[in-house]
């Protein structure tokens, strides 16, 4: 299984949203945050460039950049977010 698909499955389970919602256009806060987190993990764990991630999520690369910055800010200011990312990394590499 490609790592990016595994990330989508794990993030969708963690946030209790469908993978279709995660890859869709919903702006619901919970889905949007889950999508941004998936983008962040895909970027950091696969090394995919922003345009490739944007293609995967069917969005503009600027939206990926916004998502990455959003998650980086949350990591810096919110310890539970940093802990969540560590936990997801462990699940991804189990």
Secondary structure, DSSP 4 states (H G I P E B T S, - for coil): --HHHHHHHHHHHHHT--HHHHHS----HHHHHHHHHHHHHHHHHH---HHHHHHHHTS-HHHHHHHHHHHHHHHHH-HHHHHHHHHHHHHHT-
